[in-house]
Amino acid sequence: MIHKIFLLFLILLLFLVACPNDDKGCDDCGGTILDGYIFNEVTTEDLTVLGEIEGIVIGACIRYKLKLDGAEFDLETVKIVDDCCCLE
């Protein structure tokens, strides 16, 4: 009985060690909603406002804060981040 439990423990341990962590690379998206940041993919409508920022393309994942009125991007906070940041 003890051998079966030990074998089961080893299999479980091997499974946990061997499985890749899908969140790898998204540990540092540069902030969270608790910090006031929002993460979104750039749309065509966004491009009219964000077009002046270097590297912004449709579909890029960005991190930003809204201005105090909540209606516009705070352009000083816009940053392109890894695509996986928009998936969380």
N, C-alpha and C positions, 0 to 999 in steps of 0.2 A: 504494500500500500504506500509506504514512504517513497519507494522508487518511482511509482506513478506520479505522485505529487511533485517530486523533484524533477522528473522528466517534463511534466506539464509546465513547471516554473521555468525551466531552461528554454522550452519552445516559446513561451510568452516573452521571455527576455530577448531571445533572438529576434522575434517579430518586432518588438519595440525598437531595437537597435537598428534593424535592417530597413525599416520603413523610412522613406525620406520625409522631411518636414516641408510641407507645401508652402509655408509662410516664409521660408528662407529668402532673404533679400528684401523683404518688406518690413524689416524690424525698424527701420528709420525712415518714415515717410515725412519727417520734419515737423511733426505736430499732430495733434488729435482734435476732435471736436471739442474736447474739454479746454483746449488752448484757443478755441475760436476759429479753427481752420475747417474748411470744407474741401472735399475732394470730388472732382468731376472730370468727365471727359469733355474736351472742347467741342462745341457744336458750331455750325455755320453762323448762327446768331451771335455766339460769343466772339467769333473771329472779328466782327466789326469793332468791338471794344478792345479786344486783346491783340489785334493784328500788329500793333506797334512793339510788342514784346518779342525779342529775338527767339526763334526756334518754335514758336507756337504754330501748330498745325491742327487741322480737324482730327479728332480722335485722340490727341495727346492727353495724358492724365496730368491735371494741374492741382496744386494746393493753393488756396487763397483764403482771405478774409473778406467779409463784406464791409462796406463803409457803414458808418453809424446809422444812416437812414435805412440800411438793409436792402437797398435796391440796386446797388452797383458794386462791381469788383473794386477792392482796394488794390490798385495796380502795383503799389509798392510791395505787396505781400504775395503776388502771383509768382509761382515757381513750378517748373515742369518737374514731375516726380515719376518714379517707376510706375508702369501700368498696373501692377498688382496693388498699388495704394488705392486705386479707384474700385477695386473689387471687394474690398473689405466692408 
